[in-house]
Amino acid sequence: MLKSFRVYPEQDKKLVDSIKQIVGSPPLNLELYRLATKHISVAKKNMFGLKESNERLEYLGDAVLSTVVAEYLFKKYPYKDEGFLTDIRSRIVNRESLNTVAKKIGVSNIIVYDQSHILGNGKGKLSHKSIDGDTLEALVGAVYLDKGFSNCKKFILKRLLLPHFDLDSIINTNPNYKSTVIEWAQKTNREIRFEIIDTKGDTQFKEFIAQIFIDGVPICTGSGYSKKKAEQNASQKALEILDTDTEED
């Protein structure tokens, strides 16, 4: 029996080829991937008055990605506690890691966005820095809807996690995010304060919620099963928000 092949218009062939190279198989519903690559800066309102961009797919992809990575770590490290698993997962799915992987596999080449809009608005710098990782999450969401959870899981494990993350190196490396964010504050003459604002759970399994204040303004929160881990988690998020690697003197 002869298989039928879909013939795409010339303008779609590049996207189809790119998706095939990134995901490992051609798209079934190209519209999902077209939406996954559309940044909010080029979004237009649909008939319901909502701007169509990749933000909803990004939300979905984030959840699927975290689930797959969590399951993989849970099975790979059966004797490690929740704190260990949470820490390793957060290092894999954080914005910096996803940005790096997205660039390596070619996601940057298929993003549709208005560069002048991104760089011109008040949050442009942050938006521009996270656009690759955000689009990768949206792409995961598209694969999930297009091919189902099983195939999406294979994509995450075989195309993202296993080729691009050295788990032994991640485990043996313990970056001191709190120290880094304190150094940033000193360098930029900013006042930084760490505060435990809440605790959850009982005495045996207590989770701490830490908040970071910059010049008295709350920046972000982080959680952990010790005050130190909560502050480290909050500091890691703060580094992404503050974009310290490009801060000028």
Contacts in CASP RR format, 6 or more apart in sequence:
PFRMAT RR
TARGET T0000
AUTHOR 0000-0000-0000
METHOD contacts of the structure
MODEL  1
MLKSFRVYPEQDKKLVDSIKQIVGSPPLNLELYRLATKHISVAKKNMFGL
KESNERLEYLGDAVLSTVVAEYLFKKYPYKDEGFLTDIRSRIVNRESLNT
VAKKIGVSNIIVYDQSHILGNGKGKLSHKSIDGDTLEALVGAVYLDKGFS
NCKKFILKRLLLPHFDLDSIINTNPNYKSTVIEWAQKTNREIRFEIIDTK
GDTQFKEFIAQIFIDGVPICTGSGYSKKKAEQNASQKALEILDTDTEED
8 16 0 8 1.000
8 30 0 8 1.000
12 30 0 8 1.000
14 110 0 8 1.000
15 30 0 8 1.000
15 33 0 8 1.000
15 34 0 8 1.000
15 37 0 8 1.000
15 110 0 8 1.000
16 26 0 8 1.000
16 27 0 8 1.000
16 30 0 8 1.000
18 106 0 8 1.000
18 109 0 8 1.000
18 110 0 8 1.000
19 26 0 8 1.000
19 27 0 8 1.000
19 30 0 8 1.000
19 33 0 8 1.000
19 110 0 8 1.000
20 26 0 8 1.000
20 27 0 8 1.000
21 106 0 8 1.000
22 105 0 8 1.000
22 106 0 8 1.000
22 107 0 8 1.000
22 110 0 8 1.000
22 139 0 8 1.000
22 159 0 8 1.000
23 139 0 8 1.000
23 143 0 8 1.000
23 155 0 8 1.000
23 159 0 8 1.000
24 155 0 8 1.000
24 159 0 8 1.000
25 147 0 8 1.000
25 151 0 8 1.000
27 33 0 8 1.000
27 142 0 8 1.000
27 146 0 8 1.000
28 146 0 8 1.000
28 147 0 8 1.000
29 145 0 8 1.000
29 146 0 8 1.000
32 57 0 8 1.000
32 141 0 8 1.000
32 142 0 8 1.000
32 145 0 8 1.000
32 146 0 8 1.000
33 139 0 8 1.000
33 142 0 8 1.000
33 146 0 8 1.000
35 52 0 8 1.000
35 53 0 8 1.000
35 54 0 8 1.000
35 57 0 8 1.000
35 138 0 8 1.000
35 142 0 8 1.000
36 54 0 8 1.000
36 57 0 8 1.000
36 135 0 8 1.000
36 138 0 8 1.000
36 139 0 8 1.000
36 141 0 8 1.000
36 142 0 8 1.000
37 54 0 8 1.000
37 110 0 8 1.000
37 111 0 8 1.000
37 112 0 8 1.000
37 135 0 8 1.000
37 138 0 8 1.000
37 139 0 8 1.000
38 52 0 8 1.000
38 53 0 8 1.000
38 54 0 8 1.000
38 112 0 8 1.000
39 53 0 8 1.000
39 54 0 8 1.000
39 111 0 8 1.000
39 112 0 8 1.000
39 113 0 8 1.000
39 114 0 8 1.000
39 118 0 8 1.000
39 131 0 8 1.000
39 134 0 8 1.000
39 135 0 8 1.000
40 51 0 8 1.000
40 53 0 8 1.000
40 54 0 8 1.000
40 55 0 8 1.000
41 113 0 8 1.000
41 114 0 8 1.000
41 117 0 8 1.000
41 118 0 8 1.000
41 127 0 8 1.000
42 53 0 8 1.000
42 112 0 8 1.000
42 113 0 8 1.000
42 114 0 8 1.000
42 117 0 8 1.000
43 51 0 8 1.000
43 52 0 8 1.000
43 53 0 8 1.000
44 51 0 8 1.000
44 52 0 8 1.000
45 51 0 8 1.000
45 52 0 8 1.000
46 52 0 8 1.000
54 134 0 8 1.000
54 135 0 8 1.000
54 138 0 8 1.000
55 138 0 8 1.000
57 137 0 8 1.000
57 138 0 8 1.000
57 139 0 8 1.000
57 141 0 8 1.000
57 142 0 8 1.000
57 145 0 8 1.000
58 134 0 8 1.000
58 135 0 8 1.000
58 137 0 8 1.000
58 138 0 8 1.000
58 141 0 8 1.000
60 140 0 8 1.000
60 141 0 8 1.000
60 144 0 8 1.000
60 145 0 8 1.000
61 137 0 8 1.000
61 138 0 8 1.000
61 140 0 8 1.000
61 141 0 8 1.000
61 144 0 8 1.000
62 93 0 8 1.000
62 137 0 8 1.000
62 140 0 8 1.000
64 140 0 8 1.000
64 141 0 8 1.000
64 144 0 8 1.000
64 149 0 8 1.000
64 152 0 8 1.000
64 156 0 8 1.000
65 93 0 8 1.000
65 137 0 8 1.000
65 140 0 8 1.000
65 156 0 8 1.000
65 160 0 8 1.000
66 89 0 8 1.000
66 93 0 8 1.000
68 152 0 8 1.000
68 153 0 8 1.000
68 156 0 8 1.000
68 157 0 8 1.000
68 161 0 8 1.000
69 89 0 8 1.000
69 92 0 8 1.000
69 93 0 8 1.000
69 156 0 8 1.000
69 161 0 8 1.000
70 85 0 8 1.000
70 89 0 8 1.000
72 157 0 8 1.000
72 161 0 8 1.000
73 80 0 8 1.000
73 85 0 8 1.000
73 88 0 8 1.000
73 89 0 8 1.000
74 85 0 8 1.000
76 167 0 8 1.000
77 84 0 8 1.000
77 85 0 8 1.000
77 88 0 8 1.000
82 225 0 8 1.000
83 224 0 8 1.000
83 225 0 8 1.000
83 229 0 8 1.000
86 224 0 8 1.000
87 229 0 8 1.000
88 167 0 8 1.000
88 170 0 8 1.000
88 171 0 8 1.000
90 233 0 8 1.000
90 236 0 8 1.000
91 97 0 8 1.000
91 170 0 8 1.000
92 161 0 8 1.000
92 165 0 8 1.000
92 170 0 8 1.000
94 236 0 8 1.000
94 240 0 8 1.000
95 130 0 8 1.000
95 133 0 8 1.000
95 240 0 8 1.000
96 240 0 8 1.000
97 165 0 8 1.000
98 132 0 8 1.000
98 133 0 8 1.000
98 136 0 8 1.000
98 137 0 8 1.000
99 129 0 8 1.000
99 130 0 8 1.000
99 132 0 8 1.000
99 133 0 8 1.000
100 164 0 8 1.000
101 133 0 8 1.000
101 136 0 8 1.000
101 160 0 8 1.000
101 164 0 8 1.000
102 108 0 8 1.000
102 132 0 8 1.000
102 133 0 8 1.000
102 135 0 8 1.000
102 136 0 8 1.000
103 132 0 8 1.000
104 164 0 8 1.000
105 159 0 8 1.000
105 160 0 8 1.000
105 164 0 8 1.000
107 132 0 8 1.000
107 133 0 8 1.000
107 135 0 8 1.000
107 136 0 8 1.000
107 139 0 8 1.000
108 132 0 8 1.000
110 135 0 8 1.000
111 131 0 8 1.000
111 132 0 8 1.000
111 135 0 8 1.000
113 131 0 8 1.000
118 124 0 8 1.000
118 127 0 8 1.000
118 128 0 8 1.000
118 131 0 8 1.000
119 125 0 8 1.000
119 128 0 8 1.000
121 127 0 8 1.000
125 243 0 8 1.000
125 246 0 8 1.000
126 241 0 8 1.000
126 243 0 8 1.000
129 243 0 8 1.000
129 246 0 8 1.000
130 240 0 8 1.000
136 160 0 8 1.000
140 152 0 8 1.000
140 155 0 8 1.000
140 156 0 8 1.000
141 152 0 8 1.000
143 151 0 8 1.000
143 152 0 8 1.000
143 155 0 8 1.000
144 152 0 8 1.000
147 155 0 8 1.000
175 236 0 8 1.000
176 232 0 8 1.000
177 232 0 8 1.000
177 233 0 8 1.000
177 235 0 8 1.000
177 236 0 8 1.000
177 238 0 8 1.000
177 239 0 8 1.000
178 194 0 8 1.000
178 231 0 8 1.000
178 232 0 8 1.000
178 235 0 8 1.000
180 235 0 8 1.000
180 239 0 8 1.000
180 244 0 8 1.000
181 192 0 8 1.000
181 212 0 8 1.000
181 235 0 8 1.000
181 238 0 8 1.000
181 239 0 8 1.000
181 242 0 8 1.000
181 244 0 8 1.000
182 192 0 8 1.000
184 190 0 8 1.000
184 239 0 8 1.000
184 242 0 8 1.000
184 244 0 8 1.000
184 247 0 8 1.000
185 191 0 8 1.000
185 192 0 8 1.000
185 214 0 8 1.000
187 247 0 8 1.000
187 249 0 8 1.000
188 247 0 8 1.000
190 214 0 8 1.000
190 215 0 8 1.000
191 213 0 8 1.000
191 214 0 8 1.000
191 215 0 8 1.000
191 216 0 8 1.000
192 212 0 8 1.000
192 213 0 8 1.000
192 214 0 8 1.000
193 212 0 8 1.000
193 213 0 8 1.000
193 216 0 8 1.000
194 210 0 8 1.000
194 211 0 8 1.000
194 212 0 8 1.000
194 213 0 8 1.000
194 231 0 8 1.000
194 234 0 8 1.000
195 210 0 8 1.000
195 211 0 8 1.000
195 213 0 8 1.000
196 208 0 8 1.000
196 209 0 8 1.000
196 210 0 8 1.000
196 211 0 8 1.000
196 227 0 8 1.000
196 230 0 8 1.000
197 209 0 8 1.000
197 210 0 8 1.000
197 211 0 8 1.000
197 221 0 8 1.000
198 208 0 8 1.000
198 209 0 8 1.000
199 206 0 8 1.000
199 207 0 8 1.000
199 208 0 8 1.000
199 209 0 8 1.000
200 206 0 8 1.000
200 207 0 8 1.000
200 209 0 8 1.000
201 207 0 8 1.000
205 225 0 8 1.000
206 225 0 8 1.000
207 223 0 8 1.000
207 224 0 8 1.000
207 225 0 8 1.000
207 230 0 8 1.000
208 223 0 8 1.000
208 224 0 8 1.000
208 225 0 8 1.000
208 226 0 8 1.000
208 227 0 8 1.000
208 229 0 8 1.000
208 230 0 8 1.000
209 221 0 8 1.000
209 222 0 8 1.000
209 223 0 8 1.000
209 230 0 8 1.000
210 221 0 8 1.000
210 222 0 8 1.000
210 223 0 8 1.000
210 224 0 8 1.000
210 227 0 8 1.000
210 230 0 8 1.000
210 231 0 8 1.000
210 233 0 8 1.000
210 234 0 8 1.000
211 218 0 8 1.000
211 219 0 8 1.000
211 220 0 8 1.000
211 221 0 8 1.000
211 222 0 8 1.000
211 234 0 8 1.000
212 218 0 8 1.000
212 219 0 8 1.000
212 220 0 8 1.000
212 221 0 8 1.000
212 231 0 8 1.000
212 234 0 8 1.000
212 235 0 8 1.000
212 238 0 8 1.000
213 219 0 8 1.000
214 238 0 8 1.000
214 242 0 8 1.000
219 238 0 8 1.000
219 241 0 8 1.000
219 242 0 8 1.000
220 234 0 8 1.000
220 237 0 8 1.000
220 238 0 8 1.000
220 241 0 8 1.000
221 234 0 8 1.000
221 237 0 8 1.000
222 230 0 8 1.000
222 231 0 8 1.000
222 233 0 8 1.000
222 234 0 8 1.000
222 237 0 8 1.000
223 230 0 8 1.000
223 233 0 8 1.000
224 230 0 8 1.000
224 233 0 8 1.000
END
